[in-house]
Amino acid sequence: MARPRISLPAFLVAGRRGSCWRAFALALLASLVLAACVTRIAYGQLDWLTRWYVNSYFDLNDSQEQLARKIIGRNLAWHRATQLPLYAEYIRDLRAGLGGPVSAEFIAQQYGTTLVLWDQSLRHMSPDIARLLVTLSDEQLSGFFAELEERNAELREEYSGHNPEARRKKQDRSILRAFRWFSGSLSRDQEAVVKSYSAEMHDLTEQWLGRRVAWQAAFRELLENRSGNADFGTRLMALLLDPNQFDSPEYRQLVAANRAIVFAMVADVLSSSSPKQRRHLDDRLSGLAADFDELARAPAR
């Protein structure tokens, strides 16, 4: 069996993938991957939730709405039948792997295999994403990119406008929340460990915002030349699968360094887990595996 994995907390994947996978690509893919952390009821509502999200970016006409409905339904059915059983099997394997001391190498392996599954979903859905995107009018695209520019300004104000210390504190809170979801409350010593690792990480806010804009510019150029472009689908898939193609070698090195710090931090905290925290984590994983099994068996709506 291949090594696909469910997605790890967001702070683990930051830097490998671009932010905001722009409208339909983001909406459809995120709705499928988020199945790893939603309830059984929420998964059953992903159809209309995804269509609502798409329409929040594009004012689809009737024919586009029908196409989106078919695409979303078809991909959700595929995901339920083929991916959720893999999630359940992985969770059971992960529970076994977390039974003893946890190494940074083990965490790195889990991260790597989440990307396998992420890319697998993208490859499967990319032709359908392209099919919808080529139907968009110039007016729809203009409105879409205007919204993206507004969002970029908001992000720049939200992140870049803060001083480094404020950004570091926000990062610490995000990491601690992720740990609490999996392991319950951390001890003071464990929180101190998290903050010590976090303090070593490079602040890449400005570079991250810059690469986001670069990706969007390439995406816009591709969409503006979509008409009659026989390579549109192939180029779109390449852009989705490799958003890091615009990164400088220096930025990639810093991202890799940050990632190594995070892997070591996660391994350190999990290895120091108390019996209560281990039970919390085991119960959480057990519940997820059971949910995935049940969802996979349930008929699609």
C-alpha positions as CSV (number, residue, x, y, z in Angstrom):
1,M,0.0,0.0,0.0
2,A,1.2,3.6,-0.7
3,R,2.0,5.9,2.1
4,P,-0.7,8.6,2.0
5,R,-1.4,10.3,5.3
6,I,-4.0,12.7,6.7
7,S,-3.0,16.3,7.0
8,L,-0.9,17.3,10.0
9,P,-1.6,20.6,11.8
10,A,-1.3,23.7,9.7
11,F,1.9,24.9,11.2
12,L,3.6,21.8,9.8
13,V,2.7,22.4,6.2
14,A,3.1,26.1,6.1
15,G,5.9,26.9,3.6
16,R,5.6,23.8,1.5
17,R,2.3,24.7,-0.2
18,G,1.2,28.1,-1.3
19,S,-1.5,30.0,0.7
20,C,-5.0,30.3,-0.6
21,W,-5.3,28.0,-3.5
22,R,-7.5,30.5,-5.2
23,A,-11.2,29.9,-5.3
24,F,-12.3,26.6,-6.8
25,A,-9.0,24.8,-6.3
26,L,-8.9,25.9,-2.7
27,A,-12.6,25.2,-2.0
28,L,-12.7,21.8,-3.5
29,L,-9.4,20.5,-2.3
30,A,-9.7,22.0,1.2
31,S,-13.2,20.5,1.6
32,L,-11.8,17.1,0.9
33,V,-8.6,17.3,3.0
34,L,-10.5,18.8,5.9
35,A,-12.4,15.6,6.1
36,A,-9.5,14.6,8.3
37,C,-10.8,16.9,11.1
38,V,-14.5,17.3,10.6
39,T,-17.3,15.4,12.2
40,R,-19.4,12.8,10.3
41,I,-22.3,15.4,10.0
42,A,-20.0,18.1,8.6
43,Y,-18.6,15.7,6.0
44,G,-22.1,15.1,4.8
45,Q,-22.6,18.8,4.2
46,L,-19.4,19.4,2.2
47,D,-21.3,19.4,-1.1
48,W,-23.3,22.6,-0.5
49,L,-20.5,24.1,1.7
50,T,-18.1,23.9,-1.2
51,R,-20.6,25.3,-3.7
52,W,-21.2,28.2,-1.3
53,Y,-17.5,28.8,-1.0
54,V,-17.0,28.8,-4.8
55,N,-19.9,31.3,-5.3
56,S,-18.4,33.6,-2.7
57,Y,-15.5,34.1,-5.1
58,F,-17.3,33.7,-8.5
59,D,-20.9,34.7,-9.3
60,L,-21.5,31.6,-11.3
61,N,-24.3,31.5,-13.9
62,D,-26.8,28.7,-14.1
63,S,-24.7,26.4,-16.4
64,Q,-21.6,27.0,-14.4
65,E,-23.5,26.2,-11.2
66,Q,-24.7,22.9,-12.7
67,L,-21.2,22.1,-13.8
68,A,-19.8,22.9,-10.3
69,R,-22.5,20.7,-8.7
70,K,-21.5,17.7,-10.9
71,I,-17.8,18.3,-10.3
72,I,-18.1,18.5,-6.5
73,G,-20.4,15.6,-6.3
74,R,-18.2,13.4,-8.4
75,N,-15.0,14.3,-6.5
76,L,-16.6,13.9,-3.1
77,A,-17.8,10.4,-4.1
78,W,-14.3,9.5,-5.2
79,H,-12.8,10.9,-2.0
80,R,-15.3,9.0,0.2
81,A,-14.7,5.7,-1.6
82,T,-11.0,5.8,-2.1
83,Q,-9.4,8.2,0.4
84,L,-11.3,7.8,3.6
85,P,-10.3,4.1,3.9
86,L,-6.7,5.2,3.6
87,Y,-7.2,7.8,6.3
88,A,-8.6,5.2,8.7
89,E,-5.8,2.7,8.0
90,Y,-3.2,5.4,8.5
91,I,-4.7,6.5,11.8
92,R,-4.5,3.0,13.1
93,D,-0.8,2.7,12.0
94,L,-0.1,6.1,13.5
95,R,-1.5,5.1,16.9
96,A,0.9,2.2,16.9
97,G,3.8,4.4,15.9
98,L,3.1,6.8,18.7
99,G,3.2,4.1,21.4
100,G,6.8,4.8,22.4
101,P,9.3,7.6,22.1
102,V,8.7,9.8,19.0
103,S,11.6,11.0,16.8
104,A,11.9,14.0,14.6
105,E,12.5,11.5,11.7
106,F,9.2,9.8,12.4
107,I,7.3,13.2,12.3
108,A,9.1,14.1,9.1
109,Q,7.9,10.8,7.5
110,Q,4.3,11.7,8.5
111,Y,4.6,15.1,7.0
112,G,6.0,13.7,3.8
113,T,3.3,11.2,3.3
114,T,0.6,13.9,3.9
115,L,1.9,15.6,0.8
116,V,1.6,12.4,-1.1
117,L,-2.1,12.3,-0.4
118,W,-2.5,16.0,-1.0
119,D,-0.9,15.8,-4.4
120,Q,-2.9,12.6,-5.2
121,S,-6.1,14.5,-4.6
122,L,-4.9,17.5,-6.7
123,R,-4.0,15.3,-9.6
124,H,-7.4,13.6,-9.5
125,M,-9.3,16.9,-9.3
126,S,-7.2,19.1,-11.5
127,P,-8.9,18.2,-14.8
128,D,-12.3,19.1,-13.3
129,I,-10.9,22.3,-11.9
130,A,-9.6,23.3,-15.3
131,R,-13.0,22.4,-16.9
132,L,-14.7,24.9,-14.7
133,L,-12.1,27.6,-14.9
134,V,-12.1,27.8,-18.7
135,T,-15.8,28.7,-18.6
136,L,-15.3,31.8,-16.6
137,S,-15.8,35.2,-18.2
138,D,-13.3,38.0,-18.2
139,E,-15.7,39.9,-15.9
140,Q,-15.8,37.0,-13.4
141,L,-12.0,36.8,-13.4
142,S,-11.6,40.5,-12.9
143,G,-13.8,40.4,-9.9
144,F,-12.0,37.4,-8.5
145,F,-8.6,38.9,-8.7
146,A,-9.9,42.2,-7.2
147,E,-11.0,40.2,-4.2
148,L,-7.6,38.5,-4.0
149,E,-5.9,41.9,-4.0
150,E,-8.1,43.0,-1.1
151,R,-7.3,39.9,0.8
152,N,-3.6,40.4,0.2
153,A,-3.9,43.9,1.7
154,E,-5.7,42.5,4.7
155,L,-3.0,39.8,5.2
156,R,-0.3,42.4,4.8
157,E,-1.9,44.5,7.5
158,E,-2.6,41.5,9.7
159,Y,0.8,40.0,9.6
160,S,3.4,42.3,8.1
161,G,2.1,45.3,10.1
162,H,2.8,43.6,13.4
163,N,6.3,43.7,15.0
164,P,8.3,40.5,15.1
165,E,7.5,39.9,18.8
166,A,3.8,40.1,18.2
167,R,4.0,37.7,15.3
168,R,6.0,35.3,17.4
169,K,3.4,35.3,20.2
170,K,0.7,34.7,17.6
171,Q,2.7,31.8,16.2
172,D,3.1,30.3,19.7
173,R,-0.6,30.5,20.4
174,S,-1.4,28.7,17.1
175,I,1.1,25.9,17.8
176,L,-0.2,25.4,21.4
177,R,-3.8,25.3,20.1
178,A,-2.8,22.5,17.7
179,F,-1.2,20.5,20.4
180,R,-4.2,20.9,22.7
181,W,-6.5,19.5,20.1
182,F,-4.4,16.3,19.8
183,S,-2.9,15.9,23.3
184,G,-5.0,18.1,25.6
185,S,-3.5,20.8,27.7
186,L,0.3,21.0,27.9
187,S,2.3,21.3,31.1
188,R,4.2,24.5,31.8
189,D,7.4,22.7,30.9
190,Q,6.0,21.5,27.6
191,E,4.8,25.0,26.8
192,A,8.2,26.3,27.6
193,V,9.7,23.7,25.2
194,V,7.3,24.9,22.4
195,K,8.3,28.5,22.9
196,S,12.0,27.7,23.0
197,Y,11.7,25.9,19.6
198,S,9.5,28.6,18.2
199,A,12.0,31.3,19.1
200,E,14.5,29.6,16.9
201,M,12.3,29.8,13.8
202,H,13.0,32.3,11.0
203,D,10.3,35.0,10.5
204,L,9.4,34.6,6.9
205,T,6.3,36.7,6.8
206,E,7.4,39.2,4.2
207,Q,8.8,36.4,1.9
208,W,5.5,34.4,2.3
209,L,3.4,37.4,1.3
210,G,5.7,38.0,-1.7
211,R,5.5,34.4,-2.9
212,R,1.7,34.5,-2.6
213,V,1.6,37.5,-4.9
214,A,4.0,35.8,-7.4
215,W,1.8,32.7,-7.5
216,Q,-1.3,34.7,-8.1
217,A,0.4,36.6,-10.9
218,A,1.3,33.4,-12.7
219,F,-2.2,32.0,-12.0
220,R,-3.7,35.2,-13.5
221,E,-1.6,35.0,-16.6
222,L,-2.6,31.4,-17.1
223,L,-6.3,32.2,-16.8
224,E,-6.1,35.3,-19.0
225,N,-4.7,33.0,-21.8
226,R,-7.1,30.1,-21.2
227,S,-9.1,30.5,-24.4
228,G,-7.9,28.0,-27.0
229,N,-4.9,27.0,-24.9
230,A,-4.5,23.3,-25.4
231,D,-1.9,23.1,-22.5
232,F,-4.2,24.9,-20.0
233,G,-5.0,21.8,-18.0
234,T,-1.4,20.6,-17.9
235,R,0.0,24.0,-16.9
236,L,-2.7,24.4,-14.2
237,M,-1.8,21.1,-12.7
238,A,1.9,22.1,-12.7
239,L,1.1,25.4,-11.0
240,L,-1.0,23.7,-8.3
241,L,1.4,20.9,-7.7
242,D,4.5,23.1,-7.5
243,P,3.6,26.5,-6.0
244,N,7.2,26.6,-4.7
245,Q,8.6,27.2,-8.2
246,F,8.8,30.9,-7.5
247,D,10.8,30.5,-4.3
248,S,14.4,31.7,-4.1
249,P,17.0,29.1,-3.0
250,E,17.5,31.2,0.1
251,Y,13.9,31.1,1.0
252,R,13.7,27.4,0.5
253,Q,16.6,26.9,2.8
254,L,15.0,28.9,5.5
255,V,11.7,27.1,5.1
256,A,13.5,23.7,5.4
257,A,15.3,25.0,8.6
258,N,12.0,26.0,10.1
259,R,10.4,22.7,9.2
260,A,13.3,20.8,10.9
261,I,12.7,22.8,14.0
262,V,9.0,22.0,14.0
263,F,9.7,18.3,13.5
264,A,12.0,18.3,16.5
265,M,9.6,20.3,18.6
266,V,6.7,17.9,17.9
267,A,8.8,14.9,18.7
268,D,10.1,16.4,21.9
269,V,6.6,17.3,23.2
270,L,5.0,14.0,22.2
271,S,7.9,12.1,23.8
272,S,7.3,13.9,27.1
273,S,3.6,13.2,27.1
274,S,2.0,12.2,30.4
275,P,-0.2,9.1,30.6
276,K,-3.3,11.4,30.5
277,Q,-2.1,13.1,27.4
278,R,-1.3,9.9,25.7
279,R,-4.8,8.6,26.5
280,H,-6.2,11.9,25.1
281,L,-4.2,11.5,21.9
282,D,-5.1,7.8,21.6
283,D,-8.8,8.5,22.1
284,R,-8.7,11.3,19.5
285,L,-7.0,9.1,16.9
286,S,-9.3,6.2,17.7
287,G,-12.4,8.4,17.2
288,L,-11.1,9.7,13.9
289,A,-10.4,6.2,12.5
290,A,-13.9,5.1,13.5
291,D,-15.4,8.2,11.8
292,F,-13.5,7.6,8.6
293,D,-14.5,4.0,8.6
294,E,-18.2,4.9,9.0
295,L,-18.1,7.7,6.5
296,A,-16.4,5.4,3.9
297,R,-19.2,2.9,4.3
298,A,-22.1,5.4,4.3
299,P,-23.8,6.0,0.9
300,A,-23.0,9.4,-0.7
301,R,-25.8,12.0,-0.4
